[in-house]
Amino acid sequence: MIAETVRTTAMVGLIIAGAFVFNYAIANETVPQSLQRALIAWNPSPTMFLIGVNLLFLLLACVLDAITMLLVLVPLLVPLAAGLGLDLVHFGVVVILT
């Protein structure tokens, strides 16, 4: 039981560490700001953005764990939601419920 617990804990720790390294690299390359500029130029409605986020999470839920998706995607999507004028609390509720 202890060996199984250690393996599971190590696996979760590696996933979280990988997500943090990925987020650091994304932040250094200013990917969220580039996505924000592109999305604002496309000018979708906030409702269409939320539907797109729901579809993205639905598709990724088929292959990824929920915690991994949250750790990787939320730092990318929050600047986009703020740029479109969405209330971030509303956005957070939609993402968590999805």
PyMOL commands that set and color helices and strands:
alter all, ss='L'
color gray80, all
select helices_A, chain A and resi 2-28+31-42+46-60+66-83+88-97
alter helices_A, ss='H'
color red, helices_A
deselect
rebuild
show_as cartoon
